[in-house]
Amino acid sequence: MPRPQLALFLGLALLPVLAHGTVPEREEAFPAEARLFALDNGPQGSRLLSLDLPEGKVVAELSLPPKGMSLVATPSGRYLLVARGRDTDRQWLTVVWTGKEEGRWSRPVVAKSLLLGKGWNIGHGSEPYTHRGRLLAFSERTAEALLFGEEALSPEAAFLHERVRLPNPDHYHLVEAPEGAYLTLLARGQVVLYPKGLGGEEAGRFPCPVEHGEAFHPGTGRSFFACARDVLVLEGGRERARLPYPVAGERIGAFLEGEGVFYGYSDGVRHLYRLDPAGLTLVPIALEGVFLRGASDGRRLYVLLTEGTLQVREAKEGRLLLKVRVSPRPFPEMDEDTGGAIYPDLALWPERGLAYVSLPHLGLVAEVDVAKGRVVRYLRTGGSPTRLVLVRP
């Protein structure tokens, strides 16, 4: 074979070898100060958007099973749990690695997809449930609690967990107090005390019809449970009081933690309810609008109204500090069920004095400067952004 043809033949023969050779690695790091995650439930599927702050650029878009319902962050901020809605028989629990590492941010990825239960209840707002230092997820339709450490969520680790049987399929919440763990049962209308933790023997049941909303106050050792007509107060495993709701037709469905007090709220109410844990008083505070979503950083309360305004209130007395219009028009009428999230949400960055508000009807997230009392920009996500989580360093 002539030399030119031989050289060509050898070159072509070497191409596959060279194509599979090693390439130099580059550091895949992002210059973020914090990372905002937005759950978007579209008509064809769900996605999780990752926006790096302060730039506000979308750096990742993760595909999820359709109709995500809940989005919570683990205490370290390294993982997110995403629970799917309950309208199918394949109720995935998705684990997302946020990319938060020591001294850097990497690309977020889906770490695990778990199909271990049905009727997931994984936390309140962006906070996960915990029990005795471990993460807790309720599989409500199978009447089980799953307990696991954060290390079980690592991409390279097996999902090691403990299963605890619960009394019956129900909608559960948990309060940890010095006398034990209180488990709430909405359908049965009861609060159950377990002195030695979930899975142990019961030490009492307390009637609380349609229980939804609970809080614990370390200073008094009192636990509070929002029932259909009043707030049940338990102390030391015994009933201390019942506080009737002061406004006809309104009840509490959840609590925000303020400065030494709690604020009760529910969808569609026109009042916040200031609960004094020491004085055992329940006082209504008029909102001058209809409640849609709320959040607290411990010093400030953030209340989103259906009219499209965000109220900022101080967290001790509930006094109104400012109002900011975040949506140019009122939110459309919506009724969120357990089939998937459709409500707007709030995420707070108190160190920067910023609040983020998702606007599902506009495909935007509003960034509010609380000190200036105005929207400083809109982050464009498209779709219908609902649940928000802000992960900080």
C-alpha positions as CSV (number, residue, x, y, z in Angstrom):
1,M,0.0,0.0,0.0
2,P,1.4,3.4,-1.0
3,R,2.5,5.5,2.0
4,P,-0.1,8.3,1.5
5,Q,-2.9,5.7,1.5
6,L,-1.3,3.9,4.5
7,A,-1.2,7.1,6.5
8,L,-4.8,7.8,5.7
9,F,-5.8,4.3,6.7
10,L,-4.0,4.5,10.0
11,G,-5.5,7.9,10.7
12,L,-9.0,6.6,10.1
13,A,-8.3,3.5,12.2
14,L,-7.2,5.7,15.1
15,L,-10.2,8.0,15.1
16,P,-12.4,5.7,17.3
17,V,-9.6,5.3,19.8
18,L,-8.9,9.1,20.0
19,A,-12.7,9.8,20.2
20,H,-12.9,7.7,23.4
21,G,-9.8,9.2,25.0
22,T,-9.8,11.1,28.3
23,V,-10.6,14.8,28.3
24,P,-9.6,17.3,30.9
25,E,-12.2,17.9,33.7
26,R,-13.4,21.4,34.3
27,E,-14.9,22.7,37.5
28,E,-18.6,23.0,37.2
29,A,-19.3,25.7,39.8
30,F,-21.7,28.6,39.9
31,P,-21.1,32.0,41.4
32,A,-24.3,32.2,43.4
33,E,-25.0,33.7,46.8
34,A,-28.3,31.7,47.2
35,R,-30.5,29.5,45.1
36,L,-34.2,29.8,44.6
37,F,-36.2,26.8,43.5
38,A,-39.6,27.1,41.9
39,L,-42.0,24.3,41.3
40,D,-43.9,24.7,38.1
41,N,-47.0,22.5,37.4
42,G,-47.7,22.7,33.7
43,P,-50.5,21.0,31.7
44,Q,-48.1,18.3,30.4
45,G,-45.8,17.8,33.4
46,S,-44.0,19.4,36.2
47,R,-40.6,20.9,36.4
48,L,-38.3,22.4,39.1
49,L,-36.5,25.6,38.1
50,S,-33.3,26.6,39.8
51,L,-32.5,30.3,39.8
52,D,-29.2,31.6,41.1
53,L,-29.3,34.8,43.1
54,P,-28.6,37.6,43.0
55,E,-28.4,37.3,39.2
56,G,-31.8,35.6,38.9
57,K,-30.7,33.4,36.0
58,V,-32.3,30.0,35.5
59,V,-29.3,27.5,35.7
60,A,-31.2,24.2,35.7
61,E,-34.6,22.8,34.8
62,L,-35.4,19.4,36.3
63,S,-38.3,17.3,35.0
64,L,-40.5,15.8,37.7
65,P,-43.6,13.6,37.8
66,P,-46.7,15.7,37.0
67,K,-48.6,17.7,39.5
68,G,-46.1,18.2,42.3
69,M,-47.8,19.0,45.6
70,S,-45.2,19.8,48.3
71,L,-41.7,21.2,48.2
72,V,-39.5,21.2,51.3
73,A,-35.8,21.6,52.0
74,T,-33.8,19.5,54.5
75,P,-32.2,21.4,57.4
76,S,-28.7,21.5,55.7
77,G,-30.2,22.8,52.5
78,R,-28.5,20.1,50.5
79,Y,-31.6,18.3,49.5
80,L,-35.2,19.0,48.5
81,L,-38.1,16.6,48.8
82,V,-40.9,16.9,46.3
83,A,-44.2,15.1,46.9
84,R,-46.5,14.4,44.0
85,G,-50.2,15.0,44.1
86,R,-52.6,12.2,45.1
87,D,-54.7,11.9,42.0
88,T,-52.8,8.9,40.5
89,D,-51.7,5.5,41.8
90,R,-48.0,6.3,41.2
91,Q,-47.2,8.8,43.9
92,W,-43.5,9.4,43.6
93,L,-41.4,11.1,46.2
94,T,-38.5,12.9,44.4
95,V,-35.2,13.8,46.1
96,V,-33.3,16.7,44.5
97,W,-29.7,17.5,45.3
98,T,-29.6,21.3,45.5
99,G,-25.9,21.6,44.5
100,K,-25.0,23.3,47.8
101,E,-21.5,22.3,48.8
102,E,-18.9,23.6,51.1
103,G,-17.7,26.9,49.5
104,R,-19.4,26.4,46.2
105,W,-22.6,25.7,44.3
106,S,-22.8,22.9,41.7
107,R,-25.5,21.9,39.3
108,P,-28.7,20.6,40.9
109,V,-29.8,17.1,39.9
110,V,-32.5,14.5,40.8
111,A,-30.8,12.3,43.3
112,K,-33.5,9.6,43.9
113,S,-37.1,8.8,42.9
114,L,-38.9,6.8,45.5
115,L,-42.2,4.8,45.2
116,L,-42.6,3.7,48.8
117,G,-46.0,4.9,49.9
118,K,-49.2,6.8,49.0
119,G,-50.7,10.1,50.2
120,W,-47.4,11.8,51.0
121,N,-47.3,14.5,53.7
122,I,-43.7,15.7,54.1
123,G,-43.8,19.1,55.8
124,H,-45.4,22.5,56.4
125,G,-44.5,25.2,53.9
126,S,-40.9,24.7,53.0
127,E,-40.0,23.1,56.3
128,P,-39.8,19.2,56.5
129,Y,-41.3,17.2,59.4
130,T,-38.7,15.8,61.8
131,H,-39.0,13.4,64.8
132,R,-36.2,13.0,67.3
133,G,-33.6,14.4,65.0
134,R,-34.6,12.4,61.9
135,L,-36.6,13.4,58.9
136,L,-40.2,12.3,58.8
137,A,-42.5,11.6,55.9
138,F,-46.1,10.4,56.4
139,S,-47.6,7.9,53.9
140,E,-51.1,8.7,54.9
141,R,-53.0,6.2,52.8
142,T,-51.0,3.3,54.1
143,A,-51.0,4.6,57.7
144,E,-47.2,4.7,58.0
145,A,-44.5,7.1,59.0
146,L,-41.0,6.8,57.4
147,L,-38.1,8.0,59.5
148,F,-34.7,8.5,58.0
149,G,-31.5,10.5,58.3
150,E,-30.4,13.0,55.7
151,E,-27.5,10.8,54.6
152,A,-30.1,8.4,53.2
153,L,-30.9,10.9,50.5
154,S,-27.4,11.0,49.1
155,P,-27.2,9.9,45.4
156,E,-24.6,7.2,46.2
157,A,-26.4,5.8,49.3
158,A,-29.2,3.3,49.7
159,F,-32.4,4.8,51.1
160,L,-32.2,3.3,54.6
161,H,-35.3,4.1,56.7
162,E,-37.5,2.9,59.5
163,R,-41.3,2.3,59.0
164,V,-43.6,3.0,61.9
165,R,-47.2,1.8,61.8
166,L,-49.9,4.5,62.6
167,P,-53.4,4.0,63.9
168,N,-55.3,4.3,60.7
169,P,-55.2,6.0,57.3
170,D,-55.6,9.7,58.0
171,H,-54.2,13.2,57.6
172,Y,-51.4,13.5,60.1
173,H,-49.4,16.2,61.8
174,L,-46.8,16.0,64.6
175,V,-45.9,18.1,67.6
176,E,-42.9,17.2,69.8
177,A,-43.3,18.3,73.5
178,P,-41.4,17.4,76.7
179,E,-44.1,14.8,77.6
180,G,-43.9,13.0,74.2
181,A,-45.1,13.2,70.6
182,Y,-48.6,14.3,69.8
183,L,-50.0,12.9,66.6
184,T,-53.0,14.5,65.1
185,L,-55.7,12.6,63.2
186,L,-58.0,14.9,61.1
187,A,-60.6,12.3,60.0
188,R,-60.9,10.8,63.5
189,G,-60.9,14.2,65.1
190,Q,-58.3,13.3,67.7
191,V,-54.9,14.2,69.1
192,V,-53.0,11.2,70.4
193,L,-50.1,11.3,72.9
194,Y,-47.1,8.9,72.6
195,P,-44.8,9.4,75.6
196,K,-42.0,7.3,74.1
197,G,-42.4,8.5,70.5
198,L,-44.2,7.2,67.4
199,G,-44.7,3.5,67.5
200,G,-44.9,3.3,71.3
201,E,-47.9,3.0,73.5
202,E,-50.6,5.7,73.8
203,A,-51.0,7.7,76.9
204,G,-54.2,9.6,76.0
205,R,-56.5,10.8,73.3
206,F,-58.0,14.3,73.1
207,P,-61.1,15.2,71.0
208,C,-60.3,17.8,68.3
209,P,-62.7,17.6,65.3
210,V,-61.2,18.4,61.9
211,E,-57.8,19.2,63.4
212,H,-55.5,21.1,61.1
213,G,-52.9,23.5,62.5
214,E,-50.6,23.0,65.4
215,A,-47.8,24.8,67.4
216,F,-45.6,24.3,70.4
217,H,-44.3,27.0,72.7
218,P,-41.1,26.1,74.5
219,G,-41.4,28.9,77.1
220,T,-44.7,27.5,78.5
221,G,-44.4,23.9,77.4
222,R,-47.9,24.2,75.9
223,S,-49.0,22.6,72.6
224,F,-51.8,24.1,70.5
225,F,-54.1,22.4,68.1
226,A,-56.6,24.1,65.8
227,C,-59.9,22.2,65.9
228,A,-63.2,22.9,64.0
229,R,-64.6,25.4,66.6
230,D,-61.7,26.2,69.0
231,V,-58.0,25.9,69.7
232,L,-57.2,23.0,72.1
233,V,-54.4,23.7,74.6
234,L,-52.4,20.8,76.1
235,E,-49.8,21.0,78.8
236,G,-48.0,18.1,80.4
237,G,-50.2,15.6,78.7
238,R,-53.4,17.2,80.0
239,E,-56.0,19.6,78.6
240,R,-55.4,23.1,79.8
241,A,-57.9,25.1,77.9
242,R,-60.0,25.6,74.8
243,L,-60.0,28.9,73.0
244,P,-63.1,29.6,70.9
245,Y,-62.7,31.3,67.5
246,P,-63.7,34.9,67.9
247,V,-65.1,35.5,64.4
248,A,-68.1,33.5,63.1
249,G,-67.4,31.5,60.0
250,E,-63.6,31.5,60.3
251,R,-61.2,29.0,61.8
252,I,-57.5,28.4,62.0
253,G,-55.9,25.9,59.6
254,A,-52.2,26.6,60.3
255,F,-49.9,28.9,62.4
256,L,-47.1,31.4,61.7
257,E,-44.5,31.9,64.4
258,G,-44.1,35.5,65.6
259,E,-42.1,37.1,68.4
260,G,-43.2,35.1,71.4
261,V,-46.7,34.6,69.9
262,F,-48.3,32.7,67.1
263,Y,-50.6,33.8,64.3
264,G,-53.4,31.5,63.1
265,Y,-54.7,31.7,59.5
266,S,-56.6,29.7,56.9
267,D,-57.5,29.9,53.2
268,G,-60.0,32.6,52.5
269,V,-60.1,34.3,55.9
270,R,-60.1,38.0,56.5
271,H,-58.3,38.0,59.8
272,L,-55.1,36.8,61.4
273,Y,-55.5,35.4,64.9
274,R,-52.9,36.4,67.4
275,L,-52.4,33.6,69.9
276,D,-50.7,34.5,73.2
277,P,-49.3,31.2,74.5
278,A,-48.8,32.6,78.1
279,G,-52.0,34.6,78.4
280,L,-54.1,32.1,76.4
281,T,-55.9,34.8,74.4
282,L,-56.9,34.6,70.7
283,V,-57.4,38.0,69.2
284,P,-58.5,38.7,65.5
285,I,-56.5,41.2,63.4
286,A,-58.4,42.5,60.3
287,L,-56.5,42.1,57.1
288,E,-58.6,44.4,54.9
289,G,-58.5,41.7,52.2
290,V,-58.7,37.9,51.7
291,F,-55.8,35.7,52.9
292,L,-54.0,33.6,50.3
293,R,-50.5,32.7,51.6
294,G,-48.3,33.6,54.5
295,A,-44.8,33.3,55.8
296,S,-42.7,34.5,58.8
297,D,-39.0,35.1,59.4
298,G,-39.6,35.5,63.2
299,R,-39.5,39.3,63.1
300,R,-41.8,40.0,60.2
301,L,-45.0,38.5,58.9
302,Y,-45.6,38.4,55.2
303,V,-49.3,38.0,54.1
304,L,-50.3,37.6,50.5
305,L,-53.9,38.7,49.7
306,T,-56.0,37.6,46.8
307,E,-56.2,41.2,45.7
308,G,-52.6,41.0,44.6
309,T,-50.9,42.8,47.5
310,L,-48.3,41.7,49.9
311,Q,-48.6,42.9,53.5
312,V,-45.6,43.1,55.8
313,R,-46.4,43.2,59.5
314,E,-44.2,43.2,62.6
315,A,-44.3,39.8,64.4
316,K,-45.0,40.8,68.0
317,E,-48.4,42.6,67.8
318,G,-49.2,42.0,64.1
319,R,-49.1,45.8,63.3
320,L,-49.1,46.6,59.6
321,L,-45.8,48.1,58.4
322,L,-46.3,48.3,54.6
323,K,-48.2,47.0,51.6
324,V,-46.7,46.2,48.2
325,R,-48.7,45.4,45.0
326,V,-46.9,42.4,43.6
327,S,-49.5,41.5,40.9
328,P,-51.0,44.1,38.5
329,R,-54.4,42.4,38.9
330,P,-56.0,40.2,41.5
331,F,-55.2,36.5,41.6
332,P,-57.8,34.4,39.7
333,E,-60.2,32.3,41.7
334,M,-58.6,29.0,42.6
335,D,-59.3,26.1,44.9
336,E,-56.2,24.0,45.5
337,D,-56.8,20.3,46.5
338,T,-54.4,17.4,47.1
339,G,-54.1,16.7,43.3
340,G,-51.3,19.2,42.9
341,A,-50.1,22.7,43.8
342,I,-51.7,25.7,42.1
343,Y,-51.4,28.5,44.8
344,P,-48.7,31.2,44.8
345,D,-46.0,30.9,47.4
346,L,-43.5,33.0,49.4
347,A,-39.8,32.6,50.0
348,L,-37.8,34.9,52.3
349,W,-34.2,36.1,52.4
350,P,-34.2,38.1,55.6
351,E,-30.4,38.8,55.6
352,R,-31.0,40.8,52.4
353,G,-34.4,42.1,53.2
354,L,-35.9,40.4,50.2
355,A,-39.1,38.4,49.7
356,Y,-40.0,36.3,46.7
357,V,-43.6,35.8,45.6
358,S,-44.6,33.4,42.8
359,L,-47.3,34.5,40.4
360,P,-48.6,31.4,38.7
361,H,-51.1,33.3,36.5
362,L,-48.3,35.4,35.1
363,G,-45.4,33.0,34.9
364,L,-43.3,35.3,37.1
365,V,-41.7,35.5,40.5
366,A,-41.7,39.0,42.1
367,E,-38.6,40.1,44.1
368,V,-39.7,42.5,46.8
369,D,-37.3,44.8,48.6
370,V,-38.9,45.1,52.0
371,A,-36.9,48.2,53.1
372,K,-37.8,50.1,49.9
373,G,-41.4,48.7,50.0
374,R,-41.5,47.9,46.3
375,V,-41.0,45.2,43.7
376,V,-37.5,45.7,42.4
377,R,-37.8,43.2,39.5
378,Y,-39.7,40.2,38.1
379,L,-38.0,36.9,37.4
380,R,-39.4,35.3,34.3
381,T,-39.9,31.6,34.6
382,G,-42.8,30.9,32.2
383,G,-45.3,28.2,33.0
384,S,-47.1,28.4,36.4
385,P,-44.6,28.7,39.3
386,T,-46.2,27.7,42.6
387,R,-44.1,26.4,45.6
388,L,-40.9,28.2,46.3
389,V,-37.8,27.3,48.4
390,L,-34.8,29.5,49.0
391,V,-31.6,27.7,49.9
392,R,-28.9,29.9,51.5
393,P,-25.2,29.3,52.1
